[in-house]
Amino acid sequence: MSQPNSQIPTEGHKRVETYNPATGEIHQTYTLHTEADMHAIIDRAHEAFLAWKNTSLEQRAQVLQKTADIMERDAELLAEMMAKQMGKPIEQGIAEAKSCAAILRYTAEEGAKKLADERRETSEGQYGLVSYRPLGVILGLQPWNFPLYQCMRYSCAVIMGGNSTVFKHDKLCFETAFKIQEMYEEAGLPQDVFSIVYCGGAESMALIGHDKIQGVTYTGSAKVGREVAQECGKHLRKNVMELGGSDPYFVLADADIDKAVKICVTGRIANTGQVCVGAKRFFVEAPIFEEFKTKFVAAMQAVTYGDPLDPANDMGPLSSEKLRKGIHKQVQYSVAAGATLLCGGEIPEGQGNFYPATVLTDIPEGCPAYEEEIFGPVAALFKFEQLEDALKIANGHMYGLGGGVISGNTERAIEIAKDHIDSGILQINRFSGALPEVPFGGVRASGYGREHGGFGLREFMNIKGIVVDDL
């Protein structure tokens, strides 16, 4: 397999440049596929599927385990790649690679259990078999904010199921897409079971209608998600959607304030705030609000940003100047509407798409910090007297991806998370990204379908029911 720029003829093909967000310098130049190129890639993926679907679960698991070994081996290289592509701090990039390795291992181990045939007795005296069989070629459309994870979490599940996949990454991360293909094939995955296309969003949308595409998984904005879902509906394609989030975290009066501050800061600045399931809105109970606010603002002011290759920096740059301008507008509009700016909120001088950790409070209904997702290191603080009032605001948001509760009473926190917060992923007294063992996905405009925890293994499977009556 050759590098992207050498495997595509240049005549008649468009090219695209990407930029290092910390320096503004050109990082890579890519030659894009034409429509004919991409249709040929899908056709080859289908041919590869016809062979791959007949492999055993044990063979597939072995490939995933070997891929995990390679990912752990190359973790630093992958992290450097991500830092230069989209500004991820180097230590967070290494952690992402190791997390992906853990997801690969869990999928390999659980796949044999979740996808094994099941026997069930029937009410009429026969017996039934439930058999999980792959659908075919699955199209993966994924964003830039977690260059490895967004691809690995879906691709390892569909590959374990015996499907093949054609993967379209964001242009910032074409380099990572190519590296993922290399790792899979080094681990023994047959050529074309995992394929990549180099194209833009509009071009990838057109692929949904290809007669060999049997399912689509998309991560990104709710706006584009609706368009993808509409196109899937037009062609009757099974699909999974992981869209935006504006996750509420509730800090109760019995919480350890210092620990709560640490959790909330980590949840807001992780990946420079470019996390769908990041902590974004903080509802703090009135008796501790002033102390929490003072300590939280001080901690956010202490957050450092700079070269993502320097481990001393807490945050790197935002992925693009366009994103930075958009976030700054959201902050400015919120302040103009009456919100109070407690720290940050100014574009720093110098090169790079940097933005400081920012805190807003006194946030009125109708402004961006109240109604929208801010995809950067901007925290929204709300004070509440009655939990019911805070829950009404939190659950009234268009998104329902994640959230959390911080409290000295763990049982009460679990009850609030389980019964009262309308989101798909809840955390108690902690913040982290996705875990292999726990289902991941949202409700409302945050999408539908689940990944991880064994649930993603069955999303793109033909679940066959076979009823048997012995003669």
Secondary structure as UniProt FT lines:
FT   HELIX           4..7
FT   TURN            11..12
FT   STRAND          15..19
FT   TURN            21..23
FT   STRAND          26..31
FT   HELIX           35..52
FT   TURN            53..54
FT   HELIX           57..73
FT   HELIX           75..86
FT   HELIX           90..114
FT   STRAND          118..121
FT   TURN            123..124
FT   STRAND          127..134
FT   STRAND          137..141
FT   TURN            147..148
FT   HELIX           149..160
FT   TURN            161..162
FT   STRAND          164..168
FT   HELIX           171..173
FT   HELIX           174..186
FT   TURN            187..188
FT   TURN            191..192
FT   STRAND          194..197
FT   HELIX           201..207
FT   TURN            208..209
FT   TURN            211..212
FT   STRAND          213..219
FT   HELIX           222..235
FT   STRAND          238..242
FT   STRAND          247..251
FT   TURN            253..254
FT   HELIX           257..269
FT   HELIX           270..273
FT   TURN            276..277
FT   STRAND          279..285
FT   HELIX           286..301
FT   TURN            308..309
FT   TURN            311..312
FT   HELIX           321..336
FT   TURN            337..338
FT   STRAND          340..343
FT   STRAND          358..361
FT   TURN            365..366
FT   HELIX           368..371
FT   STRAND          378..384
FT   HELIX           387..395
FT   STRAND          399..400
FT   STRAND          402..406
FT   HELIX           410..419
FT   STRAND          425..428
FT   TURN            436..437
FT   STRAND          443..444
FT   TURN            445..446
FT   STRAND          447..448
FT   TURN            453..455
FT   HELIX           456..458
FT   TURN            459..460
FT   STRAND          461..468
//
